[in-house]
Amino acid sequence: FIGNIADVDFPFHLKTGEYIYTHKNIPAEDPFTVQGNGMSKERETFLLTQYWIAQVLFYLLYSTTGPSGVIWLRSITFSAFVFLIWFSWRRKSM
């Protein structure tokens, strides 16, 4: 989780976060992806309406700290998740 960002959708999430932050509005249609025969409208709507908080957070973090900020956020989130599982398991075994 401290390695490079390998998600091919990450630039899409950054640009969508920038769009939402600058326009103060969630776009009704994807302004960045060229529509092809395989893209479903339901999936596009889901991506635009469900991930907007994370996209804005990624954009703000990336614009202030660069990729290292997002990498650290990812590693801190993963570490917190592992700690919560360990804490829950330890509490259950007592």
Phi and psi restraints in degrees (value plus and minus 20) as a CYANA .aco file:
   2 ILE   PHI    -120.2   -80.2
   2 ILE   PSI     -20.0    20.0
   3 GLY   PHI     -97.9   -57.9
   3 GLY   PSI    -194.9  -154.9
   4 ASN   PHI     -82.7   -42.7
   4 ASN   PSI     140.5   180.5
   5 ILE   PHI    -101.2   -61.2
   5 ILE   PSI      93.9   133.9
   6 ALA   PHI    -126.6   -86.6
   6 ALA   PSI     -18.4    21.6
   7 ASP   PHI     -93.0   -53.0
   7 ASP   PSI     101.2   141.2
   8 VAL   PHI     -90.9   -50.9
   8 VAL   PSI     -36.5     3.5
   9 ASP   PHI    -108.6   -68.6
   9 ASP   PSI     -24.6    15.4
  10 PHE   PHI     -79.5   -39.5
  10 PHE   PSI     -63.4   -23.4
  11 PRO   PHI     -79.9   -39.9
  11 PRO   PSI     -56.4   -16.4
  12 PHE   PHI     -82.2   -42.2
  12 PHE   PSI     -64.1   -24.1
  13 HIS   PHI     -85.5   -45.5
  13 HIS   PSI     -58.9   -18.9
  14 LEU   PHI     -83.6   -43.6
  14 LEU   PSI     -67.5   -27.5
  15 LYS   PHI     -87.1   -47.1
  15 LYS   PSI     -57.5   -17.5
  16 THR   PHI     -86.8   -46.8
  16 THR   PSI     -60.1   -20.1
  17 GLY   PHI     -82.3   -42.3
  17 GLY   PSI     -60.6   -20.6
  18 GLU   PHI     -83.8   -43.8
  18 GLU   PSI     -63.5   -23.5
  19 TYR   PHI     -80.1   -40.1
  19 TYR   PSI     -67.9   -27.9
  20 ILE   PHI     -83.6   -43.6
  20 ILE   PSI     -61.8   -21.8
  21 TYR   PHI     -86.4   -46.4
  21 TYR   PSI     -62.8   -22.8
  22 THR   PHI     -98.1   -58.1
  22 THR   PSI     -55.9   -15.9
  23 HIS   PHI    -111.7   -71.7
  23 HIS   PSI     -30.9     9.1
  24 LYS   PHI      34.1    74.1
  24 LYS   PSI      20.1    60.1
  25 ASN   PHI    -177.9  -137.9
  25 ASN   PSI     120.0   160.0
  26 ILE   PHI    -102.4   -62.4
  26 ILE   PSI     105.8   145.8
  27 PRO   PHI     -85.9   -45.9
  27 PRO   PSI     122.1   162.1
  28 ALA   PHI     -94.8   -54.8
  28 ALA   PSI     -51.8   -11.8
  29 GLU   PHI    -150.6  -110.6
  29 GLU   PSI     132.6   172.6
  30 ASP   PHI     -87.3   -47.3
  30 ASP   PSI      95.0   135.0
  31 PRO   PHI    -104.2   -64.2
  31 PRO   PSI     -21.1    18.9
  32 PHE   PHI    -134.1   -94.1
  32 PHE   PSI     -48.4    -8.4
  33 THR   PHI    -114.3   -74.3
  33 THR   PSI     114.7   154.7
  34 VAL   PHI     -98.7   -58.7
  34 VAL   PSI     105.9   145.9
  35 GLN   PHI     -92.0   -52.0
  35 GLN   PSI     109.3   149.3
  36 GLY   PHI    -137.8   -97.8
  36 GLY   PSI    -197.4  -157.4
  37 ASN   PHI     -87.0   -47.0
  37 ASN   PSI     -48.0    -8.0
  38 GLY   PHI    -107.2   -67.2
  38 GLY   PSI     -30.5     9.5
  39 MET   PHI    -103.6   -63.6
  39 MET   PSI     104.2   144.2
  40 SER   PHI    -113.7   -73.7
  40 SER   PSI     124.7   164.7
  41 LYS   PHI     -84.9   -44.9
  41 LYS   PSI     -55.7   -15.7
  42 GLU   PHI     -84.5   -44.5
  42 GLU   PSI     -62.1   -22.1
  43 ARG   PHI     -86.0   -46.0
  43 ARG   PSI     -62.5   -22.5
  44 GLU   PHI     -81.5   -41.5
  44 GLU   PSI     -66.0   -26.0
  45 THR   PHI     -83.0   -43.0
  45 THR   PSI     -61.0   -21.0
  46 PHE   PHI     -80.5   -40.5
  46 PHE   PSI     -67.9   -27.9
  47 LEU   PHI     -82.5   -42.5
  47 LEU   PSI     -58.1   -18.1
  48 LEU   PHI     -95.8   -55.8
  48 LEU   PSI     -50.5   -10.5
  49 THR   PHI    -118.6   -78.6
  49 THR   PSI     -38.3     1.7
  50 GLN   PHI    -120.6   -80.6
  50 GLN   PSI     -46.6    -6.6
  51 TYR   PHI    -125.5   -85.5
  51 TYR   PSI      -8.7    31.3
  52 TRP   PHI     -84.9   -44.9
  52 TRP   PSI     -55.1   -15.1
  53 ILE   PHI     -86.4   -46.4
  53 ILE   PSI     -65.2   -25.2
  54 ALA   PHI     -84.8   -44.8
  54 ALA   PSI     -58.6   -18.6
  55 GLN   PHI     -84.4   -44.4
  55 GLN   PSI     -61.9   -21.9
  56 VAL   PHI     -86.6   -46.6
  56 VAL   PSI     -62.4   -22.4
  57 LEU   PHI     -80.6   -40.6
  57 LEU   PSI     -66.4   -26.4
  58 PHE   PHI     -80.9   -40.9
  58 PHE   PSI     -63.4   -23.4
  59 TYR   PHI     -81.7   -41.7
  59 TYR   PSI     -68.0   -28.0
  60 LEU   PHI     -83.5   -43.5
  60 LEU   PSI     -62.7   -22.7
  61 LEU   PHI     -86.3   -46.3
  61 LEU   PSI     -64.8   -24.8
  62 TYR   PHI     -85.5   -45.5
  62 TYR   PSI     -59.1   -19.1
  63 SER   PHI     -91.6   -51.6
  63 SER   PSI     -43.5    -3.5
  64 THR   PHI    -117.0   -77.0
  64 THR   PSI     -55.3   -15.3
  65 THR   PHI    -136.4   -96.4
  65 THR   PSI     -31.4     8.6
  66 GLY   PHI      62.5   102.5
  66 GLY   PSI    -187.7  -147.7
  67 PRO   PHI     -83.0   -43.0
  67 PRO   PSI     -47.9    -7.9
  68 SER   PHI     -84.4   -44.4
  68 SER   PSI     -52.1   -12.1
  69 GLY   PHI     -85.3   -45.3
  69 GLY   PSI     -60.1   -20.1
  70 VAL   PHI     -89.9   -49.9
  70 VAL   PSI     -58.7   -18.7
  71 ILE   PHI     -84.0   -44.0
  71 ILE   PSI     -62.2   -22.2
  72 TRP   PHI     -86.9   -46.9
  72 TRP   PSI     -59.3   -19.3
  73 LEU   PHI     -79.4   -39.4
  73 LEU   PSI     -64.0   -24.0
  74 ARG   PHI     -82.8   -42.8
  74 ARG   PSI     -63.2   -23.2
  75 SER   PHI     -91.3   -51.3
  75 SER   PSI     -55.9   -15.9
  76 ILE   PHI     -86.5   -46.5
  76 ILE   PSI     -61.9   -21.9
  77 THR   PHI     -82.8   -42.8
  77 THR   PSI     -64.6   -24.6
  78 PHE   PHI     -83.5   -43.5
  78 PHE   PSI     -63.2   -23.2
  79 SER   PHI     -83.0   -43.0
  79 SER   PSI     -60.4   -20.4
  80 ALA   PHI     -83.3   -43.3
  80 ALA   PSI     -60.0   -20.0
  81 PHE   PHI     -83.2   -43.2
  81 PHE   PSI     -65.1   -25.1
  82 VAL   PHI     -83.6   -43.6
  82 VAL   PSI     -62.2   -22.2
  83 PHE   PHI     -81.9   -41.9
  83 PHE   PSI     -63.1   -23.1
  84 LEU   PHI     -83.4   -43.4
  84 LEU   PSI     -59.2   -19.2
  85 ILE   PHI     -85.4   -45.4
  85 ILE   PSI     -65.4   -25.4
  86 TRP   PHI     -81.5   -41.5
  86 TRP   PSI     -65.2   -25.2
  87 PHE   PHI     -82.4   -42.4
  87 PHE   PSI     -63.1   -23.1
  88 SER   PHI     -84.8   -44.8
  88 SER   PSI     -63.1   -23.1
  89 TRP   PHI     -84.9   -44.9
  89 TRP   PSI     -62.8   -22.8
  90 ARG   PHI     -86.7   -46.7
  90 ARG   PSI     -59.9   -19.9
  91 ARG   PHI     -86.0   -46.0
  91 ARG   PSI     -57.0   -17.0
  92 LYS   PHI     -89.2   -49.2
  92 LYS   PSI     -53.4   -13.4
  93 SER   PHI    -101.7   -61.7
  93 SER   PSI     -28.3    11.7
